[in-house]
Amino acid sequence: MGARAGGWVAGLLGCAVVIAGGCGGRGVPRDGGAPHDVKADVTAPVDAGETRDVGADALTPVDAGGTRDVEADATAPVDLGGIDAAAGDAPDGAADTSTADVGAPVDAPAADALEVGPMACGTADAGSGGDARTDAASGTFAEFPLPVGSRSPDFITSGHGKLWFTGGDVFQLFSTITTDGCLTDYPGSQDPLAVQASAMTFAPDGNVWFIQTTVGQVGHIAPDGSSLWVLDLPFATVPLAITLGPDGNIWFAAYGTNAIGRVTLGGVFTSFPTPTAFSAPTNLTNGPDGRLWFAERSPPAKIGSIDPATGTIEERLIPDNGTPTPGGRMVLGPDGNLWFINYRDADGCLVTRVTPSGTFTDFPIAGGTFLRNIAVGPDGNLWLTELDANKIARLSPSNGTVIEYPVPTPDSQPSAITAGPDGNIWFTEYRVGRIGRLTP
C-alpha cells in the first residue's frame, strides 16, 4: 500500500489518533439518549503514596440501553447509509461483512535482529540513567535510557520473556528490552513510510503480529527477526489495537472504515462494519464472554462487542457524554469486567468500568490529570499512566482505592504500561526516551 494512503491517514490521525497526547482536549456535546447523572467527586491531586478511596464518591452504577444482534452476511454489499444512531442502538436490519482475500501472502525482505547499544545489560543505576531509589511511598523505580536518536517509545507489551515496544527508533519496526536492560531493534520493510509498528500481539504460530497504522498494514515477524511478512489492507482502513482473538485469528479496530477487522493466520482479511456509521472504533480487547470488546469514539460514544464466530455486533451508549481515550487500551479486569480510560467535559479523565451486561461505573483518579493508558498487574490491581502528572497510579478494582507513584525523571510523560514477565510494572517514558520499571 505504501504512500498511496499516507497523506490521507496522516490528516485523519492528526485529528483523531492522539499518539502521545493522553486524555486532553475538549469533548463534543452529544445528542440523543436520556442523560445520566453519574457524579464524580474529583479531588485535588494526591501526594505520592497517599491512599484514597474513590469508590464511594462516584459511583452510582448506570444501566446502558439494550443491544441488538447484527447478522454477518459475508457476501452482501455493505451499506453504511441511513443509520440513526442517536439513541445508541444498532439499526434494524443486517450489518454486512465483506471478505477480501487480498492475495497470497508474500514474504518481505528478511529482517535480522540487531543488538544495539550503548546500554549495559543488568544496570539500572544513575550512571545508566536509572534511579534505583526505594521508599515506601514511591516504590522502586529503574529507568533504562534508549540510545540517542528519535526515541519516543509509546506502546509496550510483554511476550516471549521480554518487553516489546514501539517508537524506539524511526528506522526500526519495533524494539525489545529484557528485564535486565538489553535492547534489540528490529528493522522493518523497505517501504520508507512503513518503518514503525503501532502495536503488536503474539499468536500461536510463534510469530509477533503487528499493525502499521499510518500505512494501513498488518504483518508478522519471527521473534528472532526473520521472515518478515506484511499485508496491505484496503484503502483508508487505519488499523488500531491489534489482539489475538479467542478464535485464534488476529483482530483489530479498523478506525478509518468504521469496522472491526480480522486476519487469519493464513493472511485472509475480513471486515465487519459497525452498526453505527462513522463510529471510529478503537481499543479492542478480549472480553470475559468470548466476545471482543471495543470502544467507539465518534459521538455519541459507545462500547461495542463482536462475536468472533458469527460477526454479531452489540453496542451500548456510554453515559454522560463520555469519550474513550484514543491511545489507551481497554482491559479485562480480574473482576471479569471491562475497564477503560474515559473523558468527560465536566470531570476530565476517569477510569470507567463496564460489566458484560452494560452497567457503567466511573472512578476518578486525580483532578485535572491526563490518564494515558491502563493495564492489569500481577497483583490484581489496575495500573495507569498519568501523562501530565508524571506518575504511575494503582487502582484497586474491588474498592476504588488509588495509590500514586511519581516517576523519578521530571516531565518524562509516562505513556504505555504493561505487566512484565518479572512481575514488575513496565512503562514507556515518551518525552525522554526511556523504558521504566516499577516494583511497588
Sequence and secondary structure as in RCSB ss.txt:
>XXXX:A:sequence
MGARAGGWVAGLLGCAVVIAGGCGGRGVPRDGGAPHDVKADVTAPVDAGETRDVGADALTPVDAGGTRDVEADAT
APVDLGGIDAAAGDAPDGAADTSTADVGAPVDAPAADALEVGPMACGTADAGSGGDARTDAASGTFAEFPLPVGS
RSPDFITSGHGKLWFTGGDVFQLFSTITTDGCLTDYPGSQDPLAVQASAMTFAPDGNVWFIQTTVGQVGHIAPDG
SSLWVLDLPFATVPLAITLGPDGNIWFAAYGTNAIGRVTLGGVFTSFPTPTAFSAPTNLTNGPDGRLWFAERSPP
AKIGSIDPATGTIEERLIPDNGTPTPGGRMVLGPDGNLWFINYRDADGCLVTRVTPSGTFTDFPIAGGTFLRNIA
VGPDGNLWLTELDANKIARLSPSNGTVIEYPVPTPDSQPSAITAGPDGNIWFTEYRVGRIGRLTP
>XXXX:A:secstr
 GGGGHHHHHHHHHHH  SS TT S      SS              TT EEE HHHH   EE          SS
S     S   TTS   SS    EEE      B      EE  S  TT  SGGGT    EETTTEEEEEEE  SSS
     EEEETTEEEES S TTEEEEEE TT  EEEEE  S TT    SEEEE TTS EEEEEGGGTEEEEE TTS
   EEEE STT  EEEEEE TTSSEEEEETTTTEEEEE TTS EEEEE SSTT  EEEEEE TTSSEEEEE SSS
 EEEEE TTT  EEEEE GGG EE SS  EEE TTS EEEEEEETTTEEEEEEE TT EEEEEE STT  EEEEE
E TTS EEEEETTTTEEEEE TTT EEEEEE SSTT  EEEEEE TTSSEEEEETTTTEEEEEE 
